[in-house]
Amino acid sequence: MPNERLCMRHTREILRHKWVLQSSHRQTTAALGVSHGSITQTLQRAQAAEILSWAAVCALPDAELEA
């Protein structure tokens, strides 16, 4: 069974918690109610897409961030 995709709000919040608030995976999991694996996968996908800062995330509309 494939994993359910995160909504863009959760994706943005994960990146904000990690890059702006400097939260740990555990703190982010508790705050957002997403799994540890979802956080790791989101960070890996952002790195693969060369989105490496919160400013870059803010500049992208949801459709581009999802792609």
C-alpha positions in Angstrom: 0.0 0.0 0.0 1.5 3.3 -1.0 2.1 6.0 1.6 -0.3 8.9 1.7 1.2 12.2 0.4 1.6 15.1 2.8 -0.3 18.2 2.0 1.8 21.2 1.0 1.0 22.9 4.4 2.7 20.0 6.2 5.6 20.0 3.8 6.2 23.7 4.3 5.8 23.3 8.1 8.3 20.5 8.2 10.9 22.6 6.4 10.2 25.6 8.6 10.6 23.6 11.8 13.8 22.1 10.6 15.4 25.1 9.0 14.0 28.1 10.8 13.2 26.8 14.2 16.0 24.3 14.2 13.7 21.6 15.7 14.8 18.0 16.1 12.9 15.3 14.3 11.3 14.3 17.6 10.1 17.9 18.2 8.8 18.2 14.7 7.0 14.9 15.0 5.3 16.0 18.2 4.4 19.4 16.9 3.0 18.4 13.5 1.8 14.8 14.1 3.8 13.4 11.2 6.1 10.4 11.2 9.9 10.5 11.6 10.1 8.9 8.1 7.9 11.7 6.6 10.3 14.3 7.9 13.3 12.5 6.6 11.7 11.9 3.2 10.7 15.6 3.0 14.2 16.8 3.7 15.7 14.3 1.2 13.3 15.4 -1.5 14.0 19.1 -0.8 17.7 18.4 -1.1 17.3 16.4 -4.3 15.3 19.3 -5.8 18.1 21.7 -4.6 15.7 23.6 -2.3 18.2 24.2 0.5 16.8 27.2 2.5 13.6 28.5 3.9 13.8 31.6 1.6 13.7 29.2 -1.4 10.6 27.5 0.0 8.8 30.8 0.5 9.6 31.8 -3.0 7.9 28.8 -4.5 4.1 28.4 -5.1 2.6 25.1 -3.9 2.5 23.6 -7.3 6.2 24.1 -7.9 7.1 22.9 -4.4 5.1 19.8 -4.9 6.8 19.1 -8.2 
